[in-house]
Every structure is written in C-alpha cells, then in structure tokens.
C-alpha cells in the first residue's frame, strides 16, 4: 500500500470509530457518520476504493438506521399506551434534549419528559405519562441496538468490498 492509501484508510477508520461510538446515542446520526467514512474513502481514492454500488447499498442501510432511530422511540411510547400527543412529546423531547447540556443526560431524559408532558396535555394521568416515558426508553434501547448493528454492517461491507 502507498502512503496515500494508508492515510485514506486511517482517516476512514477514525471516522468509523467516531460513528460507531455516536451510533449508541439517540438522535445523533452515528450511522450517518459511519457512512460518511465510506463516502470519504471513495472520494479520496476514486477507482481504488469500493464500487458505487457499495456506496448506494450502505447508504440505504444508513437511511434505514436513521429512520428507525426516530420511529422506534415513538413506537415504544405507543406500545406502552401513549396517545399521539405523548408520542409527539417524546419525539420533541428527544430533539430538544439534543441541544441541552449535559447532552448525554438530556438525550435520554428528554424523550421521557416529553412523553410525560405530552400525556398530561392529552388529559391523561401522570402514571399514564410515566408508562409512555418507559415505552420511549424501551423503544430507544431497541433503536440503539439496531443503529449500532447496522453501523457495524456498513463497516463490514466496506472492508469486505475493499
């Protein structure tokens, strides 16, 4: 391998590590970061990288993971009895929590608090809101596992195709 190939692969691997680490967090597009590593390698190395078909396949896998991140939190809330207002509250809580310090705490607490507030706005009890919040956490855990698994698939596909 040439120096440029080592550098491109090192940068790509660093992007993969950052993406894998952030794919465990809600809302943050860790799997998109992983995919950007695949694209970065292709742009740096041209024909010496993976085929465009691999870029498209891994892009679709990435899109599925990102959509699942948003949908599964709402699914979990609904599965535990949340109204549509509770589900929307969970989604808004996750989005707002992304911008509040410390971010890791609010990325987990935001959807729960949002679901509870949404249920209270729907005229339901605090207990119903708490159940919706628990459902949001369950959905979030499923989303974390799926996002991380899909990110690992993207990295694996990249290295196998390379």
N, C-alpha and C positions, 0 to 999 in steps of 0.2 A: 504494500500500500504506500501511496505517496503521502507527503506531509499534508497536502490539501484534503486528502481522503481521511486522514486521522483527525484533522481539525473539524471537518464536517461531521464525522461520526461522533466526536467528543461533544460538540455543540448539540447535536441531535439527542444524544444520550442524556445530557444535562436537562434539556427541555423535557424529555420523557420522565426523568426523576421528579422534576417540579410538577409536571402534570399529574403523575401518579399520586404524589403527596396531596395535591389540592383536589383530586377527584374524590377524596374522602370527606370533603366539606360540602355542605349544602349550598346551592345557588352558584358557587364559584365553578366556572366551566373547566374543571381539571381535564376532562376528556377532550375538550377543545384545545387545550394547551398541548396535550399529547399528540393530537392530530397535526397541530402546527409544527411539531418536530418532524413529522413525516414530510410535510409540505416544504419545510425549510431545507431538509436534506435534498429533496427533488430539485428545488430552485438552485441550490449551491452546486449540485453535482450533475444536473442535466441527465443525459443518457446513461451515466454511470450509476444512477440511482434506481429506485423502483419504477415500475411502469405506471402510466397514468391510471390504468385500471385499478391498481392498488390504492392510489390516492382517492379514487372515487369510492371504492369498497370501504376503506377505512373512514372516509367522510360520512358515508351512510351510517356506519356503526356509531360514529361520534354523534351524529344527529339523533339517533335513537336514544343514546345515553342521556343527552341533554334534555330531550323531551320527557324522558322517564323521570328525570330529576324533578321537574315541575309537576308532572301528573301524579306521581306516586305519593307525594305528601298530601295532596288533595284526596286521592283515593283512600289513603289511610284514615283521614278525618271522616270521610263519608262512610267508610266501613264501620267505624265506631259510632255512627249515628249522627254525624254533624249535618246541619242544614246547609243549604248552599251558601248562606251568609257566613257560617263557620268555616267552610272550605275556602271561601274568598278571603276571609280574615287570616287563615293560615298562610295562604299564598302572599298576601300583603305583609304579614309579619315576617316572613322569610326574606322578602325583598327589602323591607326597611331595616331588618336586623343586619343585613349585609353592610350597611353604612354606619352602624353604631359601634363605638369602642366598648369593651374589647370584642372584636368581631367573632371570635370562636364561640363565646358565650351567647351572643345575640343571634348567631346563625342557628343555634339550637333552641334558645328560649323564644325568639321572635315568632316562629310559627305556632308554638304552643299558646303564647299570649294572644296572638292574632286570632286563633281559633276560639279561644275563650271569649274574647271581646265580640267576635262575630256572632257567637251563640247568644250572648247577652243582648246584642242588638236585635236578634231574631225573636227575643222574648222568652228565651229558654233559661233554665236554671244554671247556676254556676257548676253544678255537678255534671250537667249535660255538656257544658263547655269544657270541663276538665276531661271528660271522656273523649271529646273531639280532639283536644290537645294531645292526649295519649295516642290517639289514632294517627295524628300528624307525625309524632315521633316514630311510631312503628313504620309508617309509610316512608319516612325519611331514612330509616335504617335499611329498608329494602332498597331504596334508591341509591344509598351509598354503596351497598354491595354490588348492585347492578352496574353503576358507573365505574367502579374500580375494576370489576371483572371485564367490562367492555374496553376499558383503557388498556388492560393487560393484553386483551385480544388484539388491539390495534398495534401495540408494540411487538407482539409475537408475529403477527402477519408481516409487519415491516421487516423484521430481521430474517424471517424465512424467505421473503421475496428478494431481499438484498443479496 
